[in-house]
Amino acid sequence: MPIRISRMFYRKHKKAPAIEIGTRYADVNQWKEARETWEDAITRADIKRAGFLCYNTAIAYEVFGDLETAIKYAQDAYTIYGNKEARNYVSILRSRQNDERILKEQQ
């Protein structure tokens, strides 16, 4: 049974224009371009903005269904860049991953 999931992500920041550019891609459902924009900007951003970019990249990977990579980026957002929102997001992703594993076992 399909379900709808919503996620909040960072939409813009004056010191990291890539956040807003990626958001515009995401707004028109161009998630590949959004992910590329956010991911490419991580290494050029300061610590705080890099955490935002990692968090947004994790969401893009979740959209693609790649929960392993989404978890990696969410963990990096928290552990490396100190993004507190990412800690909870890692738990959400792990729970979703577990639910998918259970679903596969039932089939």
Biopython code that builds the backbone (N, CA, C, O; Angstrom):
import numpy as np
from Bio.PDB.StructureBuilder import StructureBuilder

atoms = [
    (1, "MET", "N", (0.847, -1.170, 0.000)),
    (1, "MET", "CA", (0.000, 0.000, 0.000)),
    (1, "MET", "C", (0.899, 1.242, 0.000)),
    (1, "MET", "O", (1.731, 1.403, 0.893)),
    (2, "PRO", "N", (0.739, 2.100, -0.977)),
    (2, "PRO", "CA", (1.564, 3.312, -1.015)),
    (2, "PRO", "C", (1.224, 4.270, 0.119)),
    (2, "PRO", "O", (0.073, 4.379, 0.541)),
    (3, "ILE", "N", (2.239, 4.953, 0.596)),
    (3, "ILE", "CA", (2.032, 5.989, 1.611)),
    (3, "ILE", "C", (2.776, 7.247, 1.180)),
    (3, "ILE", "O", (3.707, 7.180, 0.378)),
    (4, "ARG", "N", (2.372, 8.371, 1.703)),
    (4, "ARG", "CA", (3.046, 9.636, 1.410)),
    (4, "ARG", "C", (3.881, 10.018, 2.631)),
    (4, "ARG", "O", (3.411, 9.995, 3.769)),
    (5, "ILE", "N", (5.130, 10.369, 2.352)),
    (5, "ILE", "CA", (6.051, 10.786, 3.404)),
    (5, "ILE", "C", (6.495, 12.210, 3.080)),
    (5, "ILE", "O", (6.801, 12.526, 1.930)),
    (6, "SER", "N", (6.526, 13.054, 4.085)),
    (6, "SER", "CA", (7.034, 14.411, 3.850)),
    (6, "SER", "C", (8.266, 14.641, 4.721)),
    (6, "SER", "O", (8.362, 14.142, 5.842)),
    (7, "ARG", "N", (9.184, 15.395, 4.183)),
    (7, "ARG", "CA", (10.412, 15.742, 4.901)),
    (7, "ARG", "C", (10.653, 17.240, 4.767)),
    (7, "ARG", "O", (10.424, 17.833, 3.713)),
    (8, "MET", "N", (11.106, 17.817, 5.824)),
    (8, "MET", "CA", (11.523, 19.220, 5.804)),
    (8, "MET", "C", (13.013, 19.240, 5.468)),
    (8, "MET", "O", (13.773, 18.409, 5.964)),
    (9, "PHE", "N", (13.429, 20.181, 4.633)),
    (9, "PHE", "CA", (14.846, 20.326, 4.349)),
    (9, "PHE", "C", (15.207, 21.804, 4.305)),
    (9, "PHE", "O", (14.338, 22.673, 4.238)),
    (10, "TYR", "N", (16.498, 22.064, 4.342)),
    (10, "TYR", "CA", (16.974, 23.441, 4.348)),
    (10, "TYR", "C", (16.765, 24.041, 2.972)),
    (10, "TYR", "O", (17.189, 23.466, 1.969)),
    (11, "ARG", "N", (16.108, 25.206, 2.918)),
    (11, "ARG", "CA", (15.686, 25.782, 1.650)),
    (11, "ARG", "C", (16.623, 26.847, 1.106)),
    (11, "ARG", "O", (16.774, 26.960, -0.110)),
    (12, "LYS", "N", (17.251, 27.625, 1.963)),
    (12, "LYS", "CA", (18.190, 28.629, 1.468)),
    (12, "LYS", "C", (19.050, 29.149, 2.607)),
    (12, "LYS", "O", (18.714, 29.035, 3.786)),
    (13, "HIS", "N", (20.179, 29.728, 2.201)),
    (13, "HIS", "CA", (21.070, 30.345, 3.158)),
    (13, "HIS", "C", (21.944, 31.342, 2.407)),
    (13, "HIS", "O", (22.462, 31.033, 1.334)),
    (14, "LYS", "N", (22.105, 32.516, 2.961)),
    (14, "LYS", "CA", (22.865, 33.581, 2.291)),
    (14, "LYS", "C", (24.313, 33.186, 2.019)),
    (14, "LYS", "O", (24.889, 33.588, 1.008)),
    (15, "LYS", "N", (24.899, 32.401, 2.917)),
    (15, "LYS", "CA", (26.305, 32.029, 2.772)),
    (15, "LYS", "C", (26.514, 30.750, 1.958)),
    (15, "LYS", "O", (27.654, 30.356, 1.714)),
    (16, "ALA", "N", (25.442, 30.108, 1.542)),
    (16, "ALA", "CA", (25.559, 28.878, 0.742)),
    (16, "ALA", "C", (24.471, 28.880, -0.333)),
    (16, "ALA", "O", (23.420, 28.265, -0.152)),
    (17, "PRO", "N", (24.715, 29.561, -1.436)),
    (17, "PRO", "CA", (23.698, 29.640, -2.491)),
    (17, "PRO", "C", (23.328, 28.287, -3.084)),
    (17, "PRO", "O", (22.247, 28.146, -3.655)),
    (18, "ALA", "N", (24.202, 27.288, -2.964)),
    (18, "ALA", "CA", (23.886, 25.960, -3.489)),
    (18, "ALA", "C", (22.664, 25.353, -2.802)),
    (18, "ALA", "O", (21.952, 24.548, -3.403)),
    (19, "ILE", "N", (22.417, 25.732, -1.556)),
    (19, "ILE", "CA", (21.240, 25.226, -0.854)),
    (19, "ILE", "C", (19.983, 25.673, -1.597)),
    (19, "ILE", "O", (19.088, 24.865, -1.850)),
    (20, "GLU", "N", (19.915, 26.946, -1.942)),
    (20, "GLU", "CA", (18.736, 27.472, -2.635)),
    (20, "GLU", "C", (18.636, 26.936, -4.061)),
    (20, "GLU", "O", (17.539, 26.630, -4.527)),
    (21, "ILE", "N", (19.746, 26.822, -4.745)),
    (21, "ILE", "CA", (19.726, 26.295, -6.113)),
    (21, "ILE", "C", (19.194, 24.859, -6.106)),
    (21, "ILE", "O", (18.321, 24.513, -6.902)),
    (22, "GLY", "N", (19.720, 24.031, -5.211)),
    (22, "GLY", "CA", (19.247, 22.647, -5.092)),
    (22, "GLY", "C", (17.779, 22.583, -4.722)),
    (22, "GLY", "O", (17.051, 21.712, -5.199)),
    (23, "THR", "N", (17.347, 23.490, -3.884)),
    (23, "THR", "CA", (15.939, 23.536, -3.479)),
    (23, "THR", "C", (15.041, 23.801, -4.676)),
    (23, "THR", "O", (13.974, 23.200, -4.802)),
    (24, "ARG", "N", (15.466, 24.694, -5.550)),
    (24, "ARG", "CA", (14.656, 24.976, -6.740)),
    (24, "ARG", "C", (14.530, 23.727, -7.609)),
    (24, "ARG", "O", (13.462, 23.461, -8.161)),
    (25, "TYR", "N", (15.612, 22.964, -7.732)),
    (25, "TYR", "CA", (15.532, 21.695, -8.467)),
    (25, "TYR", "C", (14.554, 20.737, -7.783)),
    (25, "TYR", "O", (13.718, 20.120, -8.442)),
    (26, "ALA", "N", (14.665, 20.620, -6.469)),
    (26, "ALA", "CA", (13.771, 19.721, -5.727)),
    (26, "ALA", "C", (12.313, 20.153, -5.856)),
    (26, "ALA", "O", (11.419, 19.312, -5.942)),
    (27, "ASP", "N", (12.076, 21.458, -5.868)),
    (27, "ASP", "CA", (10.712, 21.975, -5.982)),
    (27, "ASP", "C", (10.028, 21.550, -7.279)),
    (27, "ASP", "O", (8.805, 21.427, -7.329)),
    (28, "VAL", "N", (10.827, 21.326, -8.331)),
    (28, "VAL", "CA", (10.244, 20.907, -9.608)),
    (28, "VAL", "C", (10.539, 19.426, -9.883)),
    (28, "VAL", "O", (10.516, 18.974, -11.027)),
    (29, "ASN", "N", (10.815, 18.694, -8.814)),
    (29, "ASN", "CA", (10.989, 17.240, -8.863)),
    (29, "ASN", "C", (12.195, 16.804, -9.705)),
    (29, "ASN", "O", (12.168, 15.741, -10.325)),
    (30, "GLN", "N", (13.236, 17.613, -9.724)),
    (30, "GLN", "CA", (14.490, 17.254, -10.374)),
    (30, "GLN", "C", (15.499, 16.894, -9.275)),
    (30, "GLN", "O", (16.462, 17.618, -9.024)),
    (31, "TRP", "N", (15.245, 15.764, -8.642)),
    (31, "TRP", "CA", (16.012, 15.374, -7.474)),
    (31, "TRP", "C", (17.461, 15.034, -7.795)),
    (31, "TRP", "O", (18.344, 15.271, -6.970)),
    (32, "LYS", "N", (17.720, 14.485, -8.975)),
    (32, "LYS", "CA", (19.108, 14.173, -9.345)),
    (32, "LYS", "C", (19.940, 15.452, -9.368)),
    (32, "LYS", "O", (21.041, 15.495, -8.819)),
    (33, "GLU", "N", (19.413, 16.483, -10.001)),
    (33, "GLU", "CA", (20.119, 17.757, -10.075)),
    (33, "GLU", "C", (20.250, 18.410, -8.702)),
    (33, "GLU", "O", (21.280, 19.005, -8.384)),
    (34, "ALA", "N", (19.199, 18.295, -7.891)),
    (34, "ALA", "CA", (19.250, 18.839, -6.531)),
    (34, "ALA", "C", (20.350, 18.146, -5.738)),
    (34, "ALA", "O", (21.158, 18.800, -5.078)),
    (35, "ARG", "N", (20.374, 16.818, -5.809)),
    (35, "ARG", "CA", (21.389, 16.061, -5.075)),
    (35, "ARG", "C", (22.784, 16.442, -5.534)),
    (35, "ARG", "O", (23.671, 16.666, -4.711)),
    (36, "GLU", "N", (22.985, 16.518, -6.840)),
    (36, "GLU", "CA", (24.305, 16.868, -7.367)),
    (36, "GLU", "C", (24.740, 18.256, -6.891)),
    (36, "GLU", "O", (25.894, 18.458, -6.515)),
    (37, "THR", "N", (23.817, 19.193, -6.911)),
    (37, "THR", "CA", (24.118, 20.564, -6.478)),
    (37, "THR", "C", (24.530, 20.586, -5.011)),
    (37, "THR", "O", (25.551, 21.175, -4.655)),
    (38, "TRP", "N", (23.731, 19.942, -4.162)),
    (38, "TRP", "CA", (24.028, 19.928, -2.729)),
    (38, "TRP", "C", (25.319, 19.169, -2.438)),
    (38, "TRP", "O", (26.173, 19.638, -1.686)),
    (39, "GLU", "N", (25.449, 17.997, -3.042)),
    (39, "GLU", "CA", (26.603, 17.144, -2.763)),
    (39, "GLU", "C", (27.913, 17.811, -3.204)),
    (39, "GLU", "O", (28.913, 17.757, -2.489)),
    (40, "ASP", "N", (27.897, 18.429, -4.367)),
    (40, "ASP", "CA", (29.101, 19.085, -4.874)),
    (40, "ASP", "C", (29.536, 20.267, -4.011)),
    (40, "ASP", "O", (30.721, 20.597, -3.964)),
    (41, "ALA", "N", (28.597, 20.898, -3.337)),
    (41, "ALA", "CA", (28.909, 22.095, -2.545)),
    (41, "ALA", "C", (29.399, 21.780, -1.133)),
    (41, "ALA", "O", (29.902, 22.673, -0.451)),
    (42, "ILE", "N", (29.269, 20.556, -0.687)),
    (42, "ILE", "CA", (29.624, 20.205, 0.696)),
    (42, "ILE", "C", (31.068, 20.574, 1.012)),
    (42, "ILE", "O", (31.336, 21.191, 2.043)),
    (43, "THR", "N", (31.996, 20.205, 0.144)),
    (43, "THR", "CA", (33.417, 20.425, 0.446)),
    (43, "THR", "C", (33.814, 21.891, 0.401)),
    (43, "THR", "O", (34.842, 22.266, 0.965)),
    (44, "ARG", "N", (33.021, 22.727, -0.259)),
    (44, "ARG", "CA", (33.343, 24.160, -0.358)),
    (44, "ARG", "C", (32.668, 24.996, 0.732)),
    (44, "ARG", "O", (32.988, 26.173, 0.896)),
    (45, "ALA", "N", (31.754, 24.405, 1.462)),
    (45, "ALA", "CA", (30.983, 25.146, 2.466)),
    (45, "ALA", "C", (31.684, 25.130, 3.824)),
    (45, "ALA", "O", (32.510, 24.262, 4.110)),
    (46, "ASP", "N", (31.329, 26.117, 4.651)),
    (46, "ASP", "CA", (31.831, 26.075, 6.028)),
    (46, "ASP", "C", (31.088, 24.965, 6.782)),
    (46, "ASP", "O", (30.154, 24.359, 6.258)),
    (47, "ILE", "N", (31.513, 24.720, 7.990)),
    (47, "ILE", "CA", (30.993, 23.565, 8.741)),
    (47, "ILE", "C", (29.469, 23.582, 8.870)),
    (47, "ILE", "O", (28.817, 22.575, 8.596)),
    (48, "LYS", "N", (28.912, 24.682, 9.274)),
    (48, "LYS", "CA", (27.463, 24.746, 9.496)),
    (48, "LYS", "C", (26.696, 24.493, 8.205)),
    (48, "LYS", "O", (25.764, 23.689, 8.184)),
    (49, "ARG", "N", (27.080, 25.172, 7.133)),
    (49, "ARG", "CA", (26.376, 25.004, 5.859)),
    (49, "ARG", "C", (26.619, 23.620, 5.264)),
    (49, "ARG", "O", (25.740, 23.065, 4.606)),
    (50, "ALA", "N", (27.802, 23.063, 5.491)),
    (50, "ALA", "CA", (28.076, 21.702, 5.021)),
    (50, "ALA", "C", (27.129, 20.707, 5.699)),
    (50, "ALA", "O", (26.700, 19.733, 5.081)),
    (51, "GLY", "N", (26.808, 20.955, 6.963)),
    (51, "GLY", "CA", (25.826, 20.110, 7.657)),
    (51, "GLY", "C", (24.454, 20.205, 7.011)),
    (51, "GLY", "O", (23.760, 19.199, 6.865)),
    (52, "PHE", "N", (24.060, 21.418, 6.623)),
    (52, "PHE", "CA", (22.775, 21.598, 5.936)),
    (52, "PHE", "C", (22.786, 20.855, 4.601)),
    (52, "PHE", "O", (21.821, 20.177, 4.248)),
    (53, "LEU", "N", (23.883, 20.991, 3.868)),
    (53, "LEU", "CA", (23.999, 20.354, 2.554)),
    (53, "LEU", "C", (23.999, 18.831, 2.667)),
    (53, "LEU", "O", (23.381, 18.151, 1.848)),
    (54, "CYS", "N", (24.683, 18.291, 3.670)),
    (54, "CYS", "CA", (24.675, 16.837, 3.904)),
    (54, "CYS", "C", (23.267, 16.359, 4.228)),
    (54, "CYS", "O", (22.820, 15.331, 3.719)),
    (55, "TYR", "N", (22.583, 17.099, 5.062)),
    (55, "TYR", "CA", (21.212, 16.748, 5.443)),
    (55, "TYR", "C", (20.315, 16.710, 4.205)),
    (55, "TYR", "O", (19.574, 15.748, 4.001)),
    (56, "ASN", "N", (20.385, 17.751, 3.384)),
    (56, "ASN", "CA", (19.572, 17.790, 2.167)),
    (56, "ASN", "C", (19.948, 16.661, 1.212)),
    (56, "ASN", "O", (19.075, 16.070, 0.576)),
    (57, "THR", "N", (21.228, 16.360, 1.108)),
    (57, "THR", "CA", (21.681, 15.263, 0.252)),
    (57, "THR", "C", (21.107, 13.937, 0.747)),
    (57, "THR", "O", (20.712, 13.093, -0.058)),
    (58, "ALA", "N", (21.059, 13.754, 2.043)),
    (58, "ALA", "CA", (20.458, 12.540, 2.614)),
    (58, "ALA", "C", (18.995, 12.414, 2.190)),
    (58, "ALA", "O", (18.535, 11.324, 1.849)),
    (59, "ILE", "N", (18.279, 13.511, 2.213)),
    (59, "ILE", "CA", (16.875, 13.483, 1.798)),
    (59, "ILE", "C", (16.764, 13.092, 0.335)),
    (59, "ILE", "O", (15.892, 12.305, -0.035)),
    (60, "ALA", "N", (17.640, 13.634, -0.499)),
    (60, "ALA", "CA", (17.605, 13.280, -1.925)),
    (60, "ALA", "C", (17.844, 11.782, -2.113)),
    (60, "ALA", "O", (17.160, 11.144, -2.913)),
    (61, "TYR", "N", (18.798, 11.222, -1.392)),
    (61, "TYR", "CA", (19.038, 9.781, -1.501)),
    (61, "TYR", "C", (17.845, 8.975, -0.995)),
    (61, "TYR", "O", (17.546, 7.907, -1.530)),
    (62, "GLU", "N", (17.171, 9.475, 0.021)),
    (62, "GLU", "CA", (15.958, 8.790, 0.477)),
    (62, "GLU", "C", (14.895, 8.806, -0.624)),
    (62, "GLU", "O", (14.206, 7.808, -0.836)),
    (63, "VAL", "N", (14.763, 9.924, -1.317)),
    (63, "VAL", "CA", (13.809, 10.018, -2.428)),
    (63, "VAL", "C", (14.125, 8.944, -3.471)),
    (63, "VAL", "O", (13.211, 8.346, -4.038)),
    (64, "PHE", "N", (15.413, 8.696, -3.728)),
    (64, "PHE", "CA", (15.818, 7.684, -4.702)),
    (64, "PHE", "C", (15.631, 6.259, -4.171)),
    (64, "PHE", "O", (15.734, 5.294, -4.928)),
    (65, "GLY", "N", (15.354, 6.130, -2.869)),
    (65, "GLY", "CA", (15.191, 4.803, -2.277)),
    (65, "GLY", "C", (16.497, 4.197, -1.797)),
    (65, "GLY", "O", (16.525, 3.029, -1.409)),
    (66, "ASP", "N", (17.577, 4.959, -1.814)),
    (66, "ASP", "CA", (18.889, 4.490, -1.376)),
    (66, "ASP", "C", (19.067, 4.865, 0.097)),
    (66, "ASP", "O", (19.711, 5.860, 0.430)),
    (67, "LEU", "N", (18.484, 4.049, 0.958)),
    (67, "LEU", "CA", (18.489, 4.366, 2.389)),
    (67, "LEU", "C", (19.874, 4.250, 3.009)),
    (67, "LEU", "O", (20.196, 4.999, 3.931)),
    (68, "GLU", "N", (20.703, 3.325, 2.522)),
    (68, "GLU", "CA", (22.063, 3.186, 3.059)),
    (68, "GLU", "C", (22.852, 4.483, 2.884)),
    (68, "GLU", "O", (23.475, 4.971, 3.827)),
    (69, "THR", "N", (22.821, 5.031, 1.680)),
    (69, "THR", "CA", (23.556, 6.266, 1.414)),
    (69, "THR", "C", (22.915, 7.440, 2.139)),
    (69, "THR", "O", (23.616, 8.333, 2.616)),
    (70, "ALA", "N", (21.588, 7.446, 2.225)),
    (70, "ALA", "CA", (20.896, 8.502, 2.968)),
    (70, "ALA", "C", (21.342, 8.493, 4.431)),
    (70, "ALA", "O", (21.590, 9.547, 5.017)),
    (71, "ILE", "N", (21.440, 7.318, 5.005)),
    (71, "ILE", "CA", (21.890, 7.204, 6.398)),
    (71, "ILE", "C", (23.320, 7.716, 6.540)),
    (71, "ILE", "O", (23.641, 8.420, 7.497)),
    (72, "LYS", "N", (24.179, 7.359, 5.582)),
    (72, "LYS", "CA", (25.572, 7.816, 5.639)),
    (72, "LYS", "C", (25.642, 9.342, 5.646)),
    (72, "LYS", "O", (26.362, 9.928, 6.455)),
    (73, "TYR", "N", (24.897, 9.985, 4.747)),
    (73, "TYR", "CA", (24.934, 11.451, 4.694)),
    (73, "TYR", "C", (24.301, 12.075, 5.940)),
    (73, "TYR", "O", (24.798, 13.085, 6.438)),
    (74, "ALA", "N", (23.239, 11.504, 6.437)),
    (74, "ALA", "CA", (22.615, 12.029, 7.656)),
    (74, "ALA", "C", (23.562, 11.867, 8.848)),
    (74, "ALA", "O", (23.668, 12.764, 9.684)),
    (75, "GLN", "N", (24.245, 10.728, 8.925)),
    (75, "GLN", "CA", (25.217, 10.526, 9.997)),
    (75, "GLN", "C", (26.356, 11.542, 9.898)),
    (75, "GLN", "O", (26.776, 12.108, 10.907)),
    (76, "ASP", "N", (26.850, 11.770, 8.686)),
    (76, "ASP", "CA", (27.910, 12.764, 8.498)),
    (76, "ASP", "C", (27.424, 14.157, 8.904)),
    (76, "ASP", "O", (28.153, 14.918, 9.540)),
    (77, "ALA", "N", (26.199, 14.474, 8.535)),
    (77, "ALA", "CA", (25.648, 15.792, 8.898)),
    (77, "ALA", "C", (25.689, 15.987, 10.406)),
    (77, "ALA", "O", (25.972, 17.084, 10.889)),
    (78, "TYR", "N", (25.405, 14.918, 11.153)),
    (78, "TYR", "CA", (25.407, 15.024, 12.614)),
    (78, "TYR", "C", (26.822, 14.915, 13.196)),
    (78, "TYR", "O", (27.256, 15.781, 13.955)),
    (79, "THR", "N", (27.535, 13.843, 12.831)),
    (79, "THR", "CA", (28.812, 13.571, 13.503)),
    (79, "THR", "C", (29.933, 14.514, 13.072)),
    (79, "THR", "O", (30.717, 14.963, 13.908)),
    (80, "ILE", "N", (30.016, 14.815, 11.790)),
    (80, "ILE", "CA", (31.112, 15.657, 11.296)),
    (80, "ILE", "C", (30.773, 17.144, 11.403)),
    (80, "ILE", "O", (31.608, 17.959, 11.796)),
    (81, "TYR", "N", (29.527, 17.480, 11.043)),
    (81, "TYR", "CA", (29.166, 18.892, 10.924)),
    (81, "TYR", "C", (28.265, 19.412, 12.046)),
    (81, "TYR", "O", (27.946, 20.600, 12.079)),
    (82, "GLY", "N", (27.854, 18.538, 12.959)),
    (82, "GLY", "CA", (27.114, 18.981, 14.138)),
    (82, "GLY", "C", (25.671, 19.400, 13.893)),
    (82, "GLY", "O", (25.109, 20.156, 14.686)),
    (83, "ASN", "N", (25.068, 18.928, 12.822)),
    (83, "ASN", "CA", (23.673, 19.262, 12.535)),
    (83, "ASN", "C", (22.761, 18.422, 13.432)),
    (83, "ASN", "O", (22.635, 17.213, 13.236)),
    (84, "LYS", "N", (22.138, 19.054, 14.399)),
    (84, "LYS", "CA", (21.344, 18.343, 15.399)),
    (84, "LYS", "C", (20.092, 17.691, 14.823)),
    (84, "LYS", "O", (19.659, 16.648, 15.313)),
    (85, "GLU", "N", (19.508, 18.290, 13.796)),
    (85, "GLU", "CA", (18.317, 17.708, 13.161)),
    (85, "GLU", "C", (18.630, 16.350, 12.549)),
    (85, "GLU", "O", (17.760, 15.481, 12.490)),
    (86, "ALA", "N", (19.846, 16.164, 12.099)),
    (86, "ALA", "CA", (20.238, 14.939, 11.414)),
    (86, "ALA", "C", (20.232, 13.732, 12.345)),
    (86, "ALA", "O", (20.023, 12.605, 11.894)),
    (87, "ARG", "N", (20.454, 13.949, 13.612)),
    (87, "ARG", "CA", (20.457, 12.828, 14.568)),
    (87, "ARG", "C", (19.105, 12.130, 14.568)),
    (87, "ARG", "O", (19.039, 10.903, 14.500)),
    (88, "ASN", "N", (18.046, 12.891, 14.641)),
    (88, "ASN", "CA", (16.704, 12.324, 14.611)),
    (88, "ASN", "C", (16.405, 11.707, 13.242)),
    (88, "ASN", "O", (15.746, 10.671, 13.147)),
    (89, "TYR", "N", (16.893, 12.350, 12.199)),
    (89, "TYR", "CA", (16.648, 11.852, 10.842)),
    (89, "TYR", "C", (17.297, 10.486, 10.637)),
    (89, "TYR", "O", (16.725, 9.636, 9.955)),
    (90, "VAL", "N", (18.477, 10.256, 11.211)),
    (90, "VAL", "CA", (19.125, 8.941, 11.136)),
    (90, "VAL", "C", (18.208, 7.882, 11.740)),
    (90, "VAL", "O", (18.058, 6.797, 11.178)),
    (91, "SER", "N", (17.601, 8.188, 12.869)),
    (91, "SER", "CA", (16.678, 7.235, 13.507)),
    (91, "SER", "C", (15.476, 6.945, 12.615)),
    (91, "SER", "O", (15.042, 5.798, 12.507)),
    (92, "ILE", "N", (14.943, 7.974, 11.981)),
    (92, "ILE", "CA", (13.806, 7.803, 11.074)),
    (92, "ILE", "C", (14.201, 6.900, 9.904)),
    (92, "ILE", "O", (13.452, 6.000, 9.527)),
    (93, "LEU", "N", (15.368, 7.145, 9.341)),
    (93, "LEU", "CA", (15.829, 6.336, 8.209)),
    (93, "LEU", "C", (16.073, 4.890, 8.613)),
    (93, "LEU", "O", (15.721, 3.970, 7.874)),
    (94, "ARG", "N", (16.670, 4.686, 9.772)),
    (94, "ARG", "CA", (16.907, 3.307, 10.241)),
    (94, "ARG", "C", (15.589, 2.577, 10.477)),
    (94, "ARG", "O", (15.464, 1.391, 10.172)),
    (95, "SER", "N", (14.615, 3.288, 11.017)),
    (95, "SER", "CA", (13.298, 2.685, 11.233)),
    (95, "SER", "C", (12.663, 2.321, 9.888)),
    (95, "SER", "O", (12.088, 1.243, 9.736)),
    (96, "ARG", "N", (12.772, 3.212, 8.934)),
    (96, "ARG", "CA", (12.224, 2.941, 7.600)),
    (96, "ARG", "C", (12.943, 1.755, 6.955)),
    (96, "ARG", "O", (12.311, 0.921, 6.306)),
    (97, "GLN", "N", (14.248, 1.683, 7.131)),
    (97, "GLN", "CA", (15.030, 0.578, 6.597)),
    (97, "GLN", "C", (14.586, -0.749, 7.225)),
    (97, "GLN", "O", (14.461, -1.762, 6.537)),
    (98, "ASN", "N", (14.353, -0.725, 8.521)),
    (98, "ASN", "CA", (13.888, -1.919, 9.217)),
    (98, "ASN", "C", (12.499, -2.335, 8.730)),
    (98, "ASN", "O", (12.237, -3.521, 8.534)),
    (99, "ASP", "N", (11.614, -1.363, 8.535)),
    (99, "ASP", "CA", (10.269, -1.669, 8.028)),
    (99, "ASP", "C", (10.338, -2.315, 6.648)),
    (99, "ASP", "O", (9.582, -3.242, 6.359)),
    (100, "GLU", "N", (11.234, -1.835, 5.802)),
    (100, "GLU", "CA", (11.382, -2.421, 4.462)),
    (100, "GLU", "C", (11.926, -3.839, 4.538)),
    (100, "GLU", "O", (11.516, -4.706, 3.767)),
    (101, "ARG", "N", (12.848, -4.078, 5.463)),
    (101, "ARG", "CA", (13.394, -5.429, 5.648)),
    (101, "ARG", "C", (12.294, -6.388, 6.082)),
    (101, "ARG", "O", (12.200, -7.504, 5.572)),
    (102, "ILE", "N", (11.456, -5.950, 7.030)),
    (102, "ILE", "CA", (10.345, -6.785, 7.494)),
    (102, "ILE", "C", (9.365, -7.067, 6.359)),
    (102, "ILE", "O", (8.876, -8.188, 6.218)),
    (103, "LEU", "N", (9.084, -6.061, 5.563)),
    (103, "LEU", "CA", (8.170, -6.223, 4.437)),
    (103, "LEU", "C", (8.706, -7.264, 3.446)),
    (103, "LEU", "O", (7.948, -8.101, 2.957)),
    (104, "LYS", "N", (9.999, -7.213, 3.152)),
    (104, "LYS", "CA", (10.590, -8.185, 2.235)),
    (104, "LYS", "C", (10.516, -9.605, 2.789)),
    (104, "LYS", "O", (10.314, -10.559, 2.038)),
    (105, "GLU", "N", (10.679, -9.740, 4.094)),
    (105, "GLU", "CA", (10.593, -11.060, 4.721)),
    (105, "GLU", "C", (9.176, -11.625, 4.645)),
    (105, "GLU", "O", (9.002, -12.843, 4.596)),
    (106, "GLN", "N", (8.171, -10.768, 4.635)),
    (106, "GLN", "CA", (6.788, -11.215, 4.598)),
    (106, "GLN", "C", (6.344, -11.626, 3.197)),
    (106, "GLN", "O", (5.332, -12.308, 3.041)),
    (107, "GLN", "N", (7.084, -11.222, 2.199)),
    (107, "GLN", "CA", (6.674, -11.528, 0.822)),
    (107, "GLN", "C", (7.026, -12.919, 0.409)),
    (107, "GLN", "O", (6.744, -13.317, -0.721)),
]
sb = StructureBuilder()
sb.init_structure("model")
sb.init_model(0)
sb.init_chain("A")
sb.init_seg("    ")
for serial, (resi, resn, name, xyz) in enumerate(atoms, 1):
    if name == "N":
        sb.init_residue(resn, " ", resi, " ")
    sb.init_atom(name, np.array(xyz, "f"), 0.0, 1.0, " ", f" {name:<3s}", serial, name[0])
structure = sb.get_structure()
